[in-house]
């Protein structure tokens, strides 16, 4: 495993001699714009192994993406190689349908300490809830980024991560505004504590997510990638293109339903993914 090969994969060719916030931010942005959040392995008969060599081969050499366990594990390795003070944390994601957080840890995120300040770095959430820059670990402070306003709230050692939603403009529809939130509408994302974890703590989860029929990753084939303006997302046969802040406090959302042939073409054209096995969306 070679850091230069990882840099080539994410098209990063700047200096990395300083393990500072600026370098971290730029590497992070290259990572999320090159490596899709995807669970396609589960939908084309491949097993996802949770060890660094397998993850490295899949994402760096086979030019695939991965879900949080893979993408953040790879980023953890790269940042550690570069000398960052970094550790793995475990999160419980919010399930909007249930209106509650999962009882078990089902997400992995990273904490980086730079000059005494802690930052949360998470390249593995995907979609519209993916931050574009490291977030300072501070309670109750709005942290505006291009995707929206993110914030952490801390209560008795538990941290809550959330985002303020924007309105959506969907041009094809006769009713221009859907999902129009009230001002200050909050989307809860996940909770976490600062207890350091090891990647092996997630082995059981990695297996469980691949076999449990009732989790969303088994129900839906998902591939999303951050772009310079917004994001691409392919869920099943539905391709969504989002441009952030297309109009004031409003994101442009364009949705297309694809055929099986178009799914394969879209994976190649938009996500730079060519699968070895047949995908069943």
C-alpha positions in Angstrom: 0.0 0.0 0.0 1.4 3.3 -1.2 0.4 6.8 -0.2 1.4 8.1 -3.7 -0.9 5.6 -5.3 -3.7 6.7 -3.0 -3.0 10.4 -4.0 -3.2 9.4 -7.7 -6.5 7.7 -7.0 -7.9 10.9 -5.5 -6.1 13.2 -8.0 -4.2 15.0 -5.2 -0.8 16.3 -6.2 -0.1 19.1 -3.8 2.4 19.3 -0.9 1.6 17.2 2.1 4.6 17.8 4.3 2.6 19.7 6.9 -0.1 17.7 8.8 -2.1 20.9 9.1 -5.8 21.8 8.7 -5.4 23.2 5.2 -3.8 20.0 3.9 -6.4 17.9 5.7 -9.2 19.9 4.1 -7.8 19.6 0.6 -7.1 15.8 0.9 -10.6 15.3 2.3 -12.2 17.2 -0.6 -10.3 15.2 -3.2 -11.3 12.0 -1.4 -15.0 12.7 -1.4 -15.0 13.9 -5.0 -13.1 10.8 -6.3 -14.4 8.0 -4.1 -18.1 7.3 -4.3 -20.1 6.2 -1.3 -21.4 2.9 -2.6 -22.7 -0.5 -1.5 -22.8 -2.1 -5.0 -20.8 -5.1 -3.9 -23.8 -6.3 -1.9 -25.9 -6.1 -5.1 -23.6 -7.8 -7.5 -22.6 -10.9 -5.4 -19.4 -9.7 -3.9 -18.4 -10.0 -0.2 -17.1 -6.9 1.5 -14.1 -7.7 3.6 -13.1 -5.3 6.4 -9.4 -5.3 6.3 -7.1 -2.6 5.1 -5.5 -4.5 2.2 -8.9 -5.5 0.7 -10.3 -2.0 1.1 -7.1 -0.5 -0.4 -7.2 -2.9 -3.4 -10.9 -2.3 -4.0 -10.9 1.5 -3.7 -7.4 2.5 -4.9 -6.5 -0.2 -7.4 -10.0 -1.3 -8.7 -11.2 2.3 -8.7 -14.3 1.5 -6.7 -16.0 3.3 -3.9 -17.1 1.9 -0.5 -19.4 2.5 2.4 -18.4 4.2 5.6 -16.5 1.3 7.0 -14.3 1.1 3.9 -14.0 4.8 2.9 -13.2 6.1 6.3 -10.9 3.2 7.1 -8.9 4.1 4.0 -8.9 7.8 4.9 -7.8 6.9 8.4 -4.8 4.9 7.0 -3.8 7.7 4.7 -4.0 10.5 7.3 -2.1 8.3 9.8 0.6 7.8 7.2 0.9 11.6 6.8 1.4 12.0 10.6 -2.0 13.2 11.7 -3.1 12.6 15.3 -6.2 10.6 14.4 -8.6 8.0 15.9 -11.7 6.0 14.9 -15.1 6.7 16.5 -18.4 4.8 16.3 -21.7 6.5 15.5 -25.4 5.6 15.7 -27.2 6.9 12.6 -30.6 8.5 12.7 -33.5 6.6 11.1 -36.1 9.1 9.9 -38.8 6.5 9.4 -38.4 5.3 13.0 -37.7 8.8 14.3 -34.9 7.5 16.5 -31.2 6.7 16.4 -30.1 3.0 16.0 -29.6 1.1 19.2 -26.3 -0.4 17.9 -23.3 1.5 16.5 -23.6 1.3 12.7 -21.3 4.1 11.5 -17.6 4.9 11.6 -16.1 8.4 11.7 -12.7 9.9 12.4 -11.5 12.5 14.9 -8.3 14.4 14.1 -6.5 16.7 16.6 -4.6 19.6 15.1 -2.8 22.1 17.4 -5.1 21.1 20.3 -8.3 21.5 18.4 -10.4 18.4 17.6 -12.1 18.0 14.2 -14.6 15.4 12.9 -13.7 14.0 9.5 -16.2 11.7 7.9 -16.0 10.8 4.2 -18.5 8.0 4.6 -22.0 9.4 4.9 -22.6 10.1 1.2 -25.6 11.9 -0.4 -26.8 15.3 0.8 -25.6 14.8 4.4 -21.9 14.6 3.5 -19.9 17.5 4.9 -17.3 18.9 2.5 -14.8 20.1 5.1 -13.5 18.9 8.5 -15.9 20.1 11.2 -14.6 21.6 14.4 -15.8 19.5 17.4 -17.6 22.2 19.3 -21.1 22.1 20.7 -23.9 24.4 19.5 -21.9 26.3 16.9 -23.3 26.6 13.3 -20.7 25.6 10.8 -21.8 26.7 7.3 -20.4 24.9 4.3 -21.6 24.7 0.7 -23.8 21.7 1.3 -25.6 23.5 4.2 -25.2 24.4 7.9 -23.8 21.6 10.1 -23.7 21.6 13.8 -22.8 19.4 16.8 -24.8 19.4 20.1 -23.2 17.7 23.1 -25.2 16.3 26.0 -23.5 14.4 28.8 -20.7 13.0 26.7 -23.0 12.1 23.7 -22.5 14.2 20.6 -25.4 14.8 18.2 -24.6 15.7 14.5 -27.2 17.5 12.4 -27.7 19.6 9.3 -30.1 22.5 8.5 -32.0 21.5 5.4 -32.5 23.7 2.4 -35.5 23.9 0.1 -35.4 21.9 -3.1 -36.2 23.2 -6.6 -37.3 20.4 -8.9 -37.8 21.9 -12.4 -39.7 19.1 -14.1 -42.6 19.3 -11.7 -45.6 21.6 -12.1 -45.4 22.4 -8.4 -41.9 23.9 -8.2 -41.3 23.5 -4.4 -41.3 20.1 -2.7 -39.8 19.2 0.6 -40.2 22.9 1.6 -39.0 22.9 5.2 -40.0 25.4 7.8 -37.2 27.8 8.5 -34.5 26.1 10.5 -35.6 22.6 9.7 -33.1 20.2 11.2 -32.1 16.8 9.8 -30.6 14.6 12.5 -27.7 12.6 11.1 -26.0 10.5 13.9 -24.8 10.5 17.5 -21.4 9.4 18.7 -19.2 9.4 21.8 -15.4 10.2 21.9 -14.5 6.6 22.9 -11.7 5.5 20.5 -12.5 2.4 18.5 -10.5 -0.1 16.5 -11.5 -1.3 13.0 -12.0 -4.8 14.4 -14.8 -3.5 16.6 -16.8 -3.2 13.3 -16.2 -6.7 11.9 -19.5 -8.0 13.3 -21.4 -4.9 11.9 -19.7 -5.4 8.5 -21.0 -9.0 8.3 -24.4 -8.1 9.7 -25.1 -5.3 7.2 -24.4 -7.7 4.4 -26.8 -10.4 5.5 -29.6 -8.6 7.5 -32.6 -8.2 5.1 -34.1 -5.3 6.9 -31.4 -2.7 6.7 -31.5 0.0 4.0 -28.1 -1.1 2.4 -29.6 -4.5 1.6 -32.9 -3.1 0.3 -31.3 -0.5 -2.0 -28.3 -0.3 -4.3 -26.7 3.1 -3.5 -23.9 5.0 -5.2 -23.3 8.7 -4.5 -20.5 11.1 -5.2 -19.8 14.7 -4.3 -19.1 17.0 -7.2 -17.7 20.5 -7.3 -21.2 21.9 -7.3 -23.3 19.3 -5.5 -23.7 15.6 -5.9 -24.7 12.7 -8.0 -26.7 9.8 -6.5 -27.9 6.6 -8.0 -30.3 4.7 -5.9 -31.8 1.6 -7.6 -32.8 2.9 -11.1 -33.2 6.5 -9.9 -30.4 9.0 -10.8 -30.4 12.3 -8.9 -28.2 15.3 -9.7 -28.1 18.1 -7.1 -26.6 21.5 -7.4 -26.2 23.3 -4.0 -27.5 26.9 -3.6 -28.8 27.0 -7.2 -31.0 29.9 -6.0 -30.8 31.6 -2.6 -31.2 28.9 0.1 -32.4 26.4 -2.5 -30.8 23.4 -4.1 -31.6 22.3 -7.7 -32.7 18.7 -7.8 -33.0 16.8 -11.1 -34.3 13.2 -11.0 -34.2 10.7 -13.8 -35.4 7.0 -13.9 -32.9 4.8 -15.8 -33.1 1.6 -17.7 -30.8 -1.3 -16.8 -28.4 -0.4 -19.7 -28.4 3.3 -18.5 -27.5 2.2 -15.0 -24.3 0.6 -16.2 -23.5 3.6 -18.4 -24.2 6.1 -15.6 -22.0 4.2 -13.2 -19.2 4.5 -15.7 -19.8 8.1 -16.9 -20.7 9.8 -13.6 -19.0 7.7 -11.0 -16.1 6.2 -13.0 -17.1 2.7 -11.8 -17.0 -0.4 -13.9 -18.2 -3.5 -12.1 -16.8 -7.0 -12.7 -20.1 -8.7 -11.8 -23.6 -8.0 -12.9 -25.4 -5.4 -10.7 -29.0 -6.1 -9.7 -30.3 -2.7 -8.8 
